[in-house]
Amino acid sequence: MRNEFCGQVTEKYLNQQVEVCGWVGNRRDHGGVIFIDLRDHTGLVQVVVEPDNEAAFKIADSARYEYCLRVKGTVRNRPEGQNNDKLVTGKIELVVDEYQVLNPSKALPFMLDENPGENIRLQYRYLDLRRDSMQHNMRLRSKLTHALRNHLHQRDFLDIETPVLTKATPEGARDFLVPSRMNAGQFYAMPQSPQLFKQLLMMSGMDRYYQIARCFRDEDLRADRQPEFTQLDIEMAFVEQEDVLQMAENLIRDTFKEVLDVELANPFPRMTYSEAMRRYGSDKPDLRIDLELVDVADAVKDSEFKVFSAPANDPAGRVAVLKVPQGGATFTRKQIDEYEPYARRFGARGLAWIKVNEKTAGKEGLQSPIVKFLSDDALSGILSATQAEDGDLLFFGAGKYSEVSQFMGALRLKVGQDLGRVAAGWRPLWVVDFPMFEYNDDENRWDALHHPFTAPTGTVDELKNNPGDALSKGYDMVMNGVEMGGGSIRIHDQQMQSSVLGLLGISAEQAKEKFGFLLEALQYGCPPHGGIAFGVDRMASLMCGEDSIREVIAFPKTSSGHCPLTNAPSNIDADQLAEVHVQVIEPETDD
């Protein structure tokens, strides 16, 4: 139906006839001559319908916004002084010889140059996707997945699909369950990841595997989460941690060069988990922000101010300071107070602060409601540890180590963004040496920080004797404060795997029921293996400069897991439910 795209009709076609298809972006009637901006995914071309072409003019006179057209015409230069330098096609126009309306359009629920609310955008997603920004995002995402596949294919990785209907296993989130019609009362689970299957592929001698896999997690949604998402899943046999890091780093470096023409650091810097938490309060620090946390427990441990001294003397406590340099002390009391509710959202009970007006004046040069509770020695120690200078503002966090790290890390990002201290560019980072476990106070047991199949650095006896200090062979790749991918060297010894499951409170009977096939496979010459998985949605949103992965997914769900386009999820009639042996129990209401 066409021999060229709208955005590619340039001077090279002067005095030639071309055929294009697209949508009406704009229509103007100037003194009996109709001008139409015809648009497709490549851009737009100015179409001119002159009155001496009576048949075409009559049809074009009724054309409206987003009508779908096919036009055949002759390319000519625009009149002098009417060029549009912002368009590739800005020096020419297409004079219509033949004009056809392929399909009219009724009035749109929103204009494509508007940005309506999320629900209306998703309800009419097929229209929303016509917008230039969404066209850009979806095409960049396609380029991204092609670059990833091409890199791995060239290095002998096999693209192997793993099951979507599988067995429910505890991997940290709730499973989406699928009832089985042929097995009454039994259920499949949608995979949270292909983790166990890719390990089995390594045991099968496949050596190098990858898959751009769909994964499903029934969890609360955020900007970087959807109930179904896409990850690049990779696994390699006969490798150590360094082999996987080098492979993954080369993959991402080549992909950024291919997709964005960006040169990333070589090599990527590395940081231990403990250092990342100490300096940035996060295991995915944004290195573009130059602010850091400073521990001041030693300075305040003898203080009579119990808010500080109690956590300072607690082995599991922390007292940390975020210094806001270069004029932070010019913040008004109102500006400072506005940060407290923000910190509370991340677990803070309050937010203490000190303005350093004149460092050499001692207490008199410091401004804060808490200065009167701190001794001269404590204040001197705080100023020394933070290297504070006149004009600086100090924010304090005190409490349990993990809680303080969380809210002070969030505060660091907020202050850095508010003050414009986010440097341009890309700052990749490897975070390594994660703890093997974290303690779950609510359930009084250990949880795996990555997942139960991550290998520890020590022996079985060392792990059992001191699980709290055990480190894992896990690693995360972070880019500009976003966890872009994570992986580990896996456990390839059956005794070690059983021990880890036992430490997680999974009995031998439960382990056999849930993971018996894995434990059995580990006994048949399982090779050392490891891998990594990258969030394709997150990677695409980073590359597109979007804050939400919904902007790079063709048909995403809302934050409540609803699809306004198809109205899913929806009710299922009783007969269909009976076929899969399911009965719905309606939630109780006031009625």
N, C-alpha and C positions, 0 to 999 in steps of 0.2 A: 504493500500500500504506500510505501515511501521509498525514496532512494537517498535520503539524507536526513540527519537530525536537525532540529531547529537551531540549536546553538552552534552548528558547524557550517551554516550557510554564510560564507564570507565572500570577499572580492574574487576569490578564485573561480567563482561561478558566474561572474559578470556576463550578462547577455545570454545566459544559459537557462534552460528550463529545469526546475527541480520540483520534487513532490515531498511534502512534509506533513506530519500529523502531530496533533497536540491539543492543548486546552487553551481557551481564551483567558488570558490573564488580565487584559484591559481592552476596551473598545472605545474609539473616539470617532465622532462624526464631524469632520471639518469641512464645511462648505460643500457638502454633497459628496465628499470623498471619505470613505470609511477606513480607519486605521485600526488594525487588530494586533496586539502583542500575543503571538502564538508561542506557547511554552511546552517543552517536554523536559526530560531529565537532564539534558545537556545545556539548557538555557532557552533564550527566546529569540525570535526573529520578528521584525516588523512586517506585517502583511498589509498591502494596500489594495483596496477594492474600489475601482473607479466606476463612475456611473454609466460609462458606455458599455460595460459588460452587464447588461440588464439582468440576466438570469442570476449571475453571482451576486450582484448588488442587492437584488430583492431578498435573497436568502441571508446575506450578511447583515442586512438591515435589522433582522430579528435576532441575530446572535447575541448572547448574553454571557455573563461571567461563568467560566468553567464549562461552556459548551465544548464538546469534543469534535474536532474538525479534521478534515483532510483537504489540503490545498495544493494545487498545481499552479505554478506561476513562473515568471521570468525575473531573474535577478538584475537589478539596476542600482546605480549609485544613488544615495540619498541627495536631495537638493542641497546646494551649498549652504553651509551654516547650520545644518540640521544633524550633523554627525553626533553620535553618542559614544564618547570615548570610554565609558564604563562597560560597554558591551563588546564582546568579540565580534558580534554581528552589527556593530553600531555604524558602519560606513555604508551599509547596503539596505535595500528593502526588497520585498518580494511582491511583485505586481501580479494579482490573481488572474489566471486564465480559466481555471476550473475550481469550483468551491463546493464542498460537500459537508453537510452536518452529519457526522457519524452517530451522534447521540446528543440530544439537548440535556440541559441540567436545570432542575428546579432551584429555587433560591437556597443558597447554602446556609447551614445553621451558624456559621461564622466565616469571616473573611480569612483567606489563607495568610495574610500578613498580620493577623491578630494572634494573640496568645491567650485563648480562653482557658477556663478552668480544666483541671485534669479529667474530670468525668466526661465533659462534653468532647474533649479531644479523643478520649478512648472510645466513646460511644460511636464516633464517626472517624475511627482511626484511618480508614481508607482515604478520607479527605485530608486528615492531618499529615499522613505520609506524603502527600503531594507537596507539602511546604519545602522550601529550599533547604532549611536546616535539617529536616528529617531525611530528605534525599541524600544530603551530604553524609549524615551519620550512618545510614544503612549501607551506602556504597563504600564508605571507609571500613565499616565492619566486614563487608565481603572481601575487601582487599586484605584486611588483617588475617582472616581465617585462611585465605589463599596463601599468604606469605608464611604462616605457621606450617601449613601442610607441606608446602614446597621445601622448606628448610629440613623438615624431618624426613620426607621422602628421599631427599638427596643423601641422607645419612643412614639409610637402610632401616628406618623404623617401619614396622608393619601397622597399617590401619586396620584394627580388628574391633568389631562390634561386640558388646557384651549385653547380657539380658536386661530388659526393662521390667519384666515381671520376675521377681526374685524373692528371696527369703528375708523376712524382717530381722534386722540385726541392730543392736544398740550402737549407733555411731555419733550420738550427741544431740540429735534432733528427732522430732517425731516423724514416723514414716507415714506416707500416703498408702492406704491399704486398698486392695482390689479383691472383692469376693470372687471365689471360684464357683462357677456353675456346676462343673463336673465333680467337684469335691466339696460336698455340703459342709458348711460351717468352717471351711478353711479359707485362708487369704494369702494372696501374694502381697509383696510390698514393692513400691516403686523405689528405685535405687537412690540413696542419698549421694552415692558416688560409686564408681566401678571398682572400689578399692580391693575387695577380696578376689574378684575375677581377674584383675590385672596381675595380682600376685600369683594366682594359679597359672596364668599364661607364662610367667617366668619359670615356673616349675615345669611347664610343658615344653620348654626349649625354644620359645619364640624369640628370646633374647632382647629384642627391642620392640616395644609396643607403643602406639599412641592412638588416641580416639578423641574426636570432638564430641563429647558426650552430653546428653541431656540428663540432668539430675533433679531430684525432687525432695524438698524438705518442708514439712508442715510446721512452720515456725512463724513467729510474728515478723512482719515485714518492715524494712527500713529502705532508705534511698538506695542502698547497695544490696538489697535482698529481694528475691522473688520466689514464689513457691516452686516454680520450675526455672532452671537456669542452665547455662552452658559452660562447661569447663573443658580445657585442653588437658587430657589425662595422659601421662607419660610414665613408663616403667622400663627399667634396664636391669639385666642380669649380670652377675659377676662384676659388680661395681662397689666402690666405696663412696663416702660422702663427697669427696673432692671431685670425683668423676661426674656426679650428677650436677654439682654446682657449676662446673665448667660447661657442661652441655647446655644447661638452662640459661646461663649467662650469655653464651654465644647465640642461642636461639632468640632471646629478647633483644640483644644488641643488633643482630641482623634484621629482625622484624621492624624495629623502630627506624632503622635506616631505609628499609624497603618501603614502609608505609608513610612515614613522615619526613624522610630524609634528615633524620636526627642522629647525631653521633653521641652515643652514651659513653660513660666512663669505662675505661678498660685498665685494670679490672674494676668490678664493683667493690666499693668498700664493704667491710664486714664488721659486725658488732655483736657482742654477746647479748643474750636476753637480759641478764642482770645489769649490764651497762646501759642498755636502752631504757630500762625502767628507772634506773637511778638518774640518768641525765634528762630524760624526756617524759617519764611517766607513762610510757606507751611501748608496746612491742612492735609498733609500726610507726616509728617517729617520722615526722615530716622535716627533713633536713634543710628545707628551704627557709625555715624560720630559725633565726640564730639565737633564740632564747633557750636557756637551759635551767633545770632545777638544781638547787644546791642543798645538800643535807646539812642541817645545823643542830643536830641532836646533841653533839658534844658541847656546844655553847650554852644550851638551855637545860641540860639534864639536872643541874643543881638548883634550878630556879624554883621560887615559891609559886610561880604561875603554873598550876597543875595541868592546865590545858596543854602546855608544852612539855613539862617535865615528866608527866606520866607516860606518854608515848615515847619520849626520849629514852626512858629507862626500860622500856618494854622491848625484848628481842624481836617481837613481831610488829613493833611500832615504827613510826617515821615522823620527823618534823622537817619539812622541806620549804624552801623559799624560791619563789619566782621573782627575779629582779627585772624590773622594767626600766631600762636605762634611757639616757638621753632625753630627759624631760618628763619622765613618768610622774615626777612630783608635781607637775603642773595640772594633773588630773584634779577636777573638782571633787568634793565629797559625794556629790550626786553621781558622777561618773564611776567612782570607786564602788559605791553602794550597788550600782547596777550589775556588778560582776558577781555579787554574792548569790542572788537567786540562780544565776547561770551555774555556778559551782555546785549549788545544792542539787541541781538536776542530775549531777554525776556522783552524788553521795556525800558532799560536804555538809557538815553541821553548821558551819559558819566560815567566814573568811577574814582573818586578821590581816592588818597591813601597817606599814610604817613608811612615812615620807621622810626622805633624807634631805633636809633643807640646808643644813650646815654641819658637815661631818665633824669638824674640829671643835664644835661647841658642845660636844657630849649630848646629854639628854635634852638640853635646851634646843639643840639643833635638829631634833627628831620630833615628828608630829604623828601622833597616833593614840587611840584610846588605850592601847596595851602597854605603852612605854612605861607607865607608872608601876606596872607589875613586874618589870624586868630590871635586874641589877645592872650596874655599869659594866661589870665583867661580861654578863650575858649579851648586852647590846654591843660591846666591843667585839665579842666573838662572832656575832652575827654579821657585823659590818666587815670584819676581816675575812670570814668564810665566803661572803658574797662579793667581796671586792667592790662594795658599794661606794659611790661617789655622790657629790652634791647634785641634786636634781633627779636622783633615782627613786623609784617606788618599789617597795618590797611587799609581795603577797605571801602569806604563810598558810601552810596546810599541816595539820597535826591529827594523828589517829593511827589506825592500822595501816601497815605498809601498803597493802594492795589498794585500800580505799583512797589513801592520800595520793598515791601514784595516779589513780584513775581521774580524780577530779582536778588535780594540779596539772596533769597532762592535757586535759580538756581545756583548762583555763589558759595554758600556754598557747594552744592553737587559737583560741578566741582573741587573746590580747595581740598575738602576732598578726592576725588578720585585720583586727581593728586599727592597728598602727601602721599597716602597710609594710610589714617586715617579712613578707613572703617573696623571696627572690624568684626571678624568672628562671625558666629552664627545667631540666629533669634531674632528679636526685635519687638514683637507685641505691639500694642497700640490701645486703644480706643480714638477717638476724639469725644467729646460731646459738647452740648450747642452751636450748630450752630445758626447763625442768621436765622431768618425766611425768610427774603427777602434780596435781594441786588438790588441796584438801577441801572437801565439801562439808562445811560446818552444819548445814541443814540436815544432811543425811548421814553425817558422822562416818564418812568413808573417803577413799581416794578416788579422784577422777583422772583420766588420761588427759594431759594438756593438748596433745594433738589427737591421736586416736590409739586404740589398744594394740595396734600392730606396728607401732613405732619401736625401733630397737633402742635399748638403753646403752650407755657407754660402758657400764660395768658388768660384773658377773651376776649369775642368779643369786648367789649368797649375799653379795654386796647390795643388790636390789632389795632383797627381803629384809636385810638387817637395817637398812636406812633408806626407805623409799622417799622420804621428804627431801633428801639431798641428791637424789639420783638425777643425772642429766640424760637427755635423749639425743639421738642422732637425727634430730628434727631441724628444719630450716625453713625460713620464710623469705620470699623476695618482696621487698617493699619499694613502692615508687611514689614519691611525693606524698607520703603519709597514708597510702592505701596499700593494704596487703594484696598484692597482685597474684601471688602464688605461694603455695606451701607444700612441703613434702618431707620425706624422711628416708633413711635406710630402714628397711623392714626387718622384723624378727624372722629369721629363717631356721630357728632351732625350736623343736616342739616343746622341750622342757622350759625354755625361756618364755615361750608364748603362754603356756599353761600357768606359769608363775605370775606373769603380768595380769592375766585374767583373774587369777585368785586374789591378787592385791586389790583389784577393782571390785571385789565383792561378788564375783561371778563364780558360783560353785562349780565343781567338776561336772555335775549333772547338767547344770545350765550351759556350761561351756560345750559339752558334747551335743546338746540339743541345738544350740544356736550356731556353733562353729565347728561341729564335728568333722565336716568335710575339709576344713582348712587344717585342723590338727592332724587329720589322717594324712593329708597331702604332704605336710611338712616332714613326714617320716620316710619319704621316698626320694632321697637325694636332692632336697631343695637347695638351689644355689643361693648365695648371697645376692640380694637385689634391693633396689631402691628406686624412687621416682619422685615426681612432683606433679601437681595439678595447678593450672592457671585459670583464673576466672576470666573467661572470654568477654563476658558482659562488662566486668570492671575494667579490663584492659581497653575495650572499645570506648567506654565512657571517659576514661583518662585521655585517650588520644583525641577524642572529640571535644574535650574541654567541658563535659557535662557533669553536673553534680549527682544526677540520678541515672541508674542503669536503665530506667524506663525509657530514656531518650535514645537508647541504642538497641532496643528490643522492638521488633515489628508489632507484636500484639501482646503487650504486658498486662498484668493485673494491677488493680488499684492497691493502695496500702492496706485495704481490708481483704485482699485476695479475690476481689470480684472483677469480672470482665464485663464492662458496660456494653461492649459491642454484641456479645452473644448471650448476655445475661446468665453467665455461668458463675458459680454453681447453681443448679436448679433442682426442683423436685423431680422425682422419678415415680412413675405410676406403680401401683401395688403389684400388678401382674409382672412387670419387669423385675421388681425387687424380689418377688417370690421365686423367679427363675434362678436367682443367685442366693436364695435361702437367707434373705436379709429382711428384717422388720425394723421400721423406723420408730424410735421412741421420741415423741415430741417433747421439747423442753417445757417445763412447767412455767405457767404465766399467772398473773394475778387473776385472770378470768377463770 
